Every structure is written in C-alpha cells, then in structure tokens.
Amino acid sequence: MKLFRDIKKWFDNQEHLFYLFLVILIVPNVVLCFTEPISWTAKICNILLPLSIYYAVMAWSRNCGRTFWLLFPFIFFGAFQLVLLYLFGQSIIAVDMFLNLVTTNSSEALELLDNLIPAIVIVVVLYIPALILATISIVHKRRLSEAFIRQARRRTLYVLSAGILSLGTAYLTDNRYEPKSELYPANVCYNIALAFQRTAQTRNYHKTSKDFTFHARRTHQADEREVYVMGVGETSRACNWALYGYERETNPGLSGIGGLTAFSHVLTESNTTHKSVPMLLSPVSASSFDSIYYQKGIITAFKEAGKGDVQHRHSDGTHPSQISGEDFPSFSSYGRKTELHFR
C-alpha cells in the first residue's frame, strides 16, 4: 500500500506531470532520430526545436493538464506516427496516409488493424494514461506553483534559443536540409496542408479536366456489336494467388486457362488505392501523377469512340450502375475488385 501511495503522490505532483507530458510529446521525435536517414545535426534539431516549443507552450498555463489537452492534435499525430513506424519501419506521415483515412473502406482498415495490435497497445499505454492524468488535473483544478511557472518562463528563452541555434546549425552543415521533410511535426503539418490541397483539386476535377480529350474513334463498323470487360483487382495480393504458388485454389478459373501467362515480377506504381486505381485506368504514371487532375481515363476514351453504355459492378455482387467519363476520380475510393463493361 505504501508503494501505491507513493506512486499516487508522484502523479499528483503537477511539476512531475509537467515534465512527464513533455517527455511523452517528444517520444515520436526521439524514435524518428533512430529510423530516419538524416544528418546528426538534423536529428539534434528534430529534438531540441520541438522540445523547446513544447516547453514554451506548457509554461504558458499553470494547469499543465489543460495545456496537454490543447496539444491533442500533436498527440494524435504522435500516435499515428508511431503506428506507421511500426508498420513501415521509417518515414513520417505522408500525404497519402492522410488521404487514406478518407478513402480506405472499413474492411481494409480492420484488416490492417489486425496486424498492428502491438503498435496500438504501445500507443494506448503511452498516451491514454497521460490523457487521463491531464483530465484529472483539469477536473480537480490543480495548478503549478507560481514560483515554478516563473522559473519555467525564464527558462523558455534559453530553451528556445537552443532550439533555434540547432535549426541554424542544421541549415549550415547540411545543404539539403528542409524542415518540411526532416523536422517533426512541421513536416506532418506541411503534409496535411498538401492533403487538403489535393482534396480540393479532386473536387475541382470536373473543371480542370473538362477540356481533355483522347480524340478516340471506333475502328470497326458501326453495326458490329462489341462488348469489352475490364477487371480491376487493385486490392488483390499476388502472394494469395494460386497462379503464383499459393497452396489454396484461389483462382481455379484462371488456372484452367491454357496458355495463360502470369507475370511474377510486376511492381505497382503506388501502394495506395486512391493513386494506383487512377493510374490503372489512365495514361498517368507515378512520375507524372500531378497530371491526374487534368486528364481522364479509359471510360472517357470508350465514350468518345461511341461506347455509350458503360457499367461497373463489384465482385461482391452489388448492382451495376451507369457511370460517365467525368466520374473518373470516384475510382480512387474503390477498395474491391471491379469489372467495367463497355457495350
């Protein structure tokens, strides 16, 4: 019981919480110093500058719990960042990851979460107790002493100076240094801005692509009927195909076709649905992806050639619907096998 009382007393001390919250906020920065291939000066800056800013913000209020909650967006980014580091091993939260939050369907998300249980446990243990302690501090109106706050605010000038000095050193010693790519969480905030920009570009797609044309025309007689079926299995994994050696008969129909060639050394141009599907359905490639907002896809090409009846249906049996050439961006949200029927 004495140990329990000592632990409770330690966590009731607001000065202890002040520094505990600082440590928790800076954890992603420390981890990134071990995972990212950046210079030593950039790594030092990646810790000192954000830490100095967090320190200055935490010293702003006598209730450190309230300040910690005000910094919740950065807590969320930190949790997200740690989970992605567990998943990929390195790299900050990219633009595509933010876009995936709104384009990935629930089944894909749950499938991914099943593989991230250890990372989720770490994040929960790290952040949830701290948020609970911050809430208790707010509810009970606990305050840091005036003497501590005065001392912390005096130190703010020194810690901010150290952070700014580390930033200048990074610029001077590394001519390739860029805060938007190497300084967390500034780089994440920059990517969020890019995600909003690309979302706006997608919404304006019908305007930016309205003058695009393939100049497509039919090469057969108008009275000859043709039906084309295009299957897009963007979320299918090669390692689960019997054609590639998987022990279960996952594609018996294809396996029974004589003379079928299965290409075994093919790489996708993107690991995200909202990019890979448009590239499958258009001339756009990874090196010229920004032109996706000004081009159209294969649906438009067939319509220009006189294929007026275009339908799509999913492999789960959902009903087909009519689609138009201007619905090209909608394919970025597809997370299932899709068949396109051109008549």
C-alpha positions in Angstrom: 0.0 0.0 0.0 2.9 2.4 0.7 4.2 1.9 -2.8 0.8 2.6 -4.2 0.5 5.8 -2.1 4.0 6.9 -3.2 3.1 6.3 -6.9 -0.2 8.3 -6.5 1.7 11.1 -4.7 4.2 11.3 -7.5 1.5 11.6 -10.2 -0.4 14.1 -8.1 2.6 16.4 -8.2 1.9 18.8 -11.1 5.6 19.5 -11.6 6.2 15.9 -12.2 3.3 15.8 -14.7 4.7 18.9 -16.5 7.9 17.0 -17.3 6.1 13.7 -17.9 3.9 15.4 -20.6 7.0 16.9 -22.2 8.6 13.5 -22.4 5.5 11.9 -23.9 5.2 14.7 -26.5 8.8 14.3 -27.7 8.8 10.5 -27.9 8.0 10.4 -31.7 10.9 12.8 -32.3 13.3 10.6 -30.5 12.1 7.5 -32.3 12.4 9.2 -35.7 16.1 10.0 -34.9 16.7 6.3 -35.0 14.6 5.5 -38.0 15.2 8.3 -40.4 18.4 8.6 -42.6 19.1 12.3 -41.8 22.2 14.0 -40.6 23.2 14.3 -36.9 22.6 18.0 -36.9 19.1 17.4 -38.3 18.5 14.8 -35.6 19.6 17.1 -32.8 17.3 19.9 -34.3 14.5 17.4 -34.6 14.6 17.0 -30.8 15.7 20.4 -29.5 13.5 22.7 -31.5 10.2 20.9 -31.0 11.0 20.3 -27.3 11.7 24.0 -26.8 8.4 24.9 -28.4 6.5 22.3 -26.3 8.3 23.6 -23.2 7.2 27.2 -24.0 3.6 26.2 -24.6 3.5 24.1 -21.4 4.8 27.0 -19.4 2.0 29.2 -20.7 -0.6 27.9 -18.2 -0.5 26.9 -14.6 -2.7 23.9 -15.4 -0.5 21.6 -17.3 -3.3 19.1 -17.9 -5.3 21.7 -19.8 -2.3 22.6 -21.9 -1.6 18.9 -22.6 -5.2 18.6 -24.0 -4.8 21.7 -26.1 -1.8 19.9 -27.7 -4.1 16.9 -28.5 -3.6 17.3 -32.3 0.1 16.7 -31.8 -0.7 13.8 -29.5 -2.8 12.3 -32.3 0.0 12.8 -34.8 2.4 11.2 -32.5 0.3 8.1 -32.0 -0.3 7.9 -35.8 3.4 8.3 -36.4 4.4 5.6 -34.0 1.9 3.1 -35.6 3.2 3.9 -39.1 6.8 3.4 -37.9 5.9 0.0 -36.6 4.2 -0.8 -39.9 6.8 0.6 -42.4 10.0 0.9 -40.3 10.6 4.5 -41.3 9.2 7.7 -42.8 6.9 10.4 -41.5 3.2 10.5 -42.0 2.9 11.1 -45.8 0.2 12.9 -47.7 -1.1 9.6 -48.9 -1.6 8.4 -45.4 -3.9 11.3 -44.6 -5.8 10.7 -47.8 -6.1 7.0 -47.0 -8.0 8.0 -43.8 -10.9 9.1 -46.0 -10.5 6.7 -49.0 -9.9 3.3 -47.3 -13.1 1.3 -46.7 -13.8 -0.3 -43.4 -12.9 -3.9 -44.3 -9.4 -2.8 -45.4 -9.0 -0.7 -42.3 -9.9 -3.6 -40.0 -7.7 -6.0 -41.9 -4.8 -3.6 -41.4 -5.6 -3.0 -37.7 -5.3 -6.8 -37.0 -1.7 -6.6 -38.0 -1.0 -3.5 -35.8 -2.1 -4.8 -32.4 1.4 -4.5 -30.8 1.8 -0.9 -32.0 -1.7 0.0 -30.9 -1.0 -1.4 -27.4 2.1 0.7 -27.2 0.3 3.8 -28.2 -2.6 3.2 -25.8 -0.2 2.6 -22.9 1.8 5.7 -23.8 -0.9 8.2 -24.4 -4.2 7.2 -22.7 -2.9 7.2 -19.1 -1.3 10.6 -19.7 -4.6 12.0 -21.1 -6.4 10.6 -18.0 -3.9 12.3 -15.7 -4.4 15.5 -17.6 -8.2 15.2 -17.3 -7.9 14.6 -13.5 -5.7 17.7 -13.3 -8.3 19.8 -15.1 -11.3 18.4 -13.1 -9.6 18.9 -9.7 -8.3 22.4 -10.8 -4.7 21.5 -9.8 -2.2 24.2 -10.5 1.6 24.5 -10.8 3.1 26.9 -8.2 3.7 30.4 -9.2 7.4 30.0 -8.4 7.7 27.1 -10.8 5.8 28.9 -13.6 8.1 32.0 -13.2 11.2 29.8 -13.4 9.8 27.8 -16.3 9.0 31.0 -18.2 12.5 32.4 -17.6 14.0 29.1 -18.9 11.8 29.4 -22.0 14.1 32.0 -23.6 17.1 29.7 -23.1 15.4 26.5 -24.5 14.0 28.4 -27.5 17.4 29.9 -28.2 18.9 26.4 -28.1 16.2 25.1 -30.5 16.7 28.0 -32.9 20.5 27.5 -32.7 20.1 23.8 -33.6 18.0 24.8 -36.6 20.6 27.2 -37.8 23.3 24.6 -37.4 21.3 22.1 -39.4 21.0 24.6 -42.2 24.7 25.4 -42.1 26.0 21.9 -42.0 23.6 20.2 -44.4 22.8 22.0 -47.6 19.9 19.5 -48.3 18.2 20.2 -45.0 14.5 21.0 -45.3 12.2 21.4 -42.2 9.2 20.4 -44.3 10.7 16.9 -44.7 13.1 16.5 -41.8 11.6 18.4 -38.8 8.7 16.7 -37.0 5.9 17.7 -36.6 6.4 20.6 -39.0 6.7 18.1 -41.9 3.4 16.4 -40.8 1.7 19.8 -40.7 3.0 20.5 -44.2 1.7 17.2 -45.5 -1.7 17.9 -44.0 -1.8 21.2 -46.0 -0.9 19.2 -49.1 -3.6 16.7 -48.4 -6.2 19.5 -48.2 -4.8 20.9 -51.4 -5.1 17.6 -53.3 -8.6 17.1 -51.9 -9.6 20.5 -53.3 -8.0 19.5 -56.6 -10.0 16.3 -56.7 -13.2 18.2 -56.0 -12.4 20.6 -58.9 -11.6 17.7 -61.2 -14.6 18.2 -63.3 -13.5 21.8 -64.1 -9.8 21.1 -64.6 -10.3 18.1 -66.9 -13.4 19.3 -68.8 -11.3 20.2 -72.0 -9.4 16.9 -72.0 -9.9 14.5 -74.9 -8.3 11.3 -76.3 -9.6 12.0 -79.8 -10.7 8.4 -79.7 -12.7 6.8 -82.6 -14.0 3.4 -83.4 -12.2 1.2 -85.9 -15.0 -1.2 -86.7 -18.3 -0.9 -88.5 -21.0 0.9 -86.5 -23.4 -2.0 -86.8 -21.0 -4.5 -85.3 -21.7 -5.2 -81.7 -18.7 -5.4 -79.3 -18.5 -6.0 -75.5 -15.4 -5.4 -73.6 -14.9 -6.4 -69.9 -12.1 -5.0 -67.9 -11.4 -6.4 -64.5 -9.6 -4.2 -62.0 -8.4 -6.1 -58.9 -6.3 -3.4 -57.3 -6.5 -4.8 -53.8 -5.6 -8.4 -54.7 -2.3 -9.7 -53.4 -0.1 -11.8 -55.6 1.0 -13.9 -52.6 -2.6 -15.2 -52.3 -2.9 -16.3 -55.9 -2.6 -19.9 -56.8 -1.1 -18.8 -60.1 1.9 -17.6 -58.1 2.3 -20.7 -55.9 -0.3 -20.2 -53.2 -1.4 -23.5 -51.8 -5.1 -22.9 -51.9 -7.1 -22.8 -55.2 -7.9 -19.1 -55.0 -8.3 -18.7 -58.8 -9.3 -22.0 -60.3 -10.8 -20.4 -63.4 -7.7 -18.7 -64.4 -5.5 -21.7 -63.6 -7.5 -23.8 -66.0 -6.9 -21.5 -69.0 -4.3 -22.9 -71.3 -1.5 -20.6 -72.5 -2.1 -18.0 -69.8 0.9 -16.0 -68.8 1.3 -14.8 -65.2 3.9 -12.0 -64.8 5.7 -12.6 -61.5 7.9 -9.6 -61.3 5.5 -6.7 -61.6 5.5 -3.8 -59.1 2.7 -1.3 -58.5 3.4 2.3 -59.1 1.7 3.2 -55.8 0.8 1.4 -52.6 -2.4 3.4 -52.1 -5.7 2.8 -53.7 -6.5 6.5 -54.4 -3.4 6.6 -56.6 -3.0 3.2 -58.1 -6.5 2.8 -59.4 -6.4 6.1 -61.4 -3.1 5.0 -62.8 -4.5 1.7 -63.9 -7.4 3.4 -65.7 -5.5 6.3 -67.4 -2.2 7.1 -69.1 -0.9 8.7 -65.9 2.2 7.3 -64.2 3.9 7.8 -60.9 6.4 10.2 -62.4 3.6 12.4 -63.8 0.8 11.8 -61.2 0.0 15.5 -60.8 -1.4 15.5 -64.3 -4.2 13.2 -63.0 -6.2 16.4 -62.2 -6.2 17.4 -65.9 -6.6 14.0 -67.6 -9.4 11.5 -68.0 -9.5 7.7 -68.1 -10.4 4.8 -70.2 -14.1 5.3 -69.6 -13.9 8.6 -71.5 -11.9 7.0 -74.3 -14.6 4.4 -74.9 -17.4 7.0 -74.8 -15.5 9.2 -77.3 -15.4 6.1 -79.5 -19.1 5.6 -79.3 -19.4 3.1 -76.5 -22.4 4.8 -74.9 -23.3 2.0 -72.4 -20.7 1.8 -69.7 -21.4 -0.1 -66.4 -19.5 -1.3 -63.4 -20.1 -3.9 -60.8 -18.2 -5.1 -57.8 -17.1 -8.7 -57.2 -19.3 -8.8 -54.1 -22.5 -8.8 -56.3 -23.5 -5.2 -55.8 -25.8 -3.8 -58.5 -24.2 -2.2 -61.6 -24.7 1.4 -62.2 -24.3 3.8 -65.0 -21.1 5.9 -64.9 -19.8 8.7 -67.0 -16.4 9.7 -68.2 -16.4 12.5 -65.7 -16.7 10.2 -62.8 -13.0 9.2 -63.1 -11.9 10.4 -59.6 -14.6 8.2 -58.0 -12.4 5.2 -58.7 -9.9 6.4 -56.1 -12.3 5.2 -53.4 -12.8 1.7 -54.8 -11.4 -0.9 -52.5 -12.8 -4.1 -54.2 -12.4 -5.9 -57.4 -14.3 -4.0 -60.1 -15.5 -5.0 -63.6 -16.1 -2.4 -66.2 -18.5 -3.3 -69.0 -18.3 -1.4 -72.3 -21.0 -2.0 -74.9 
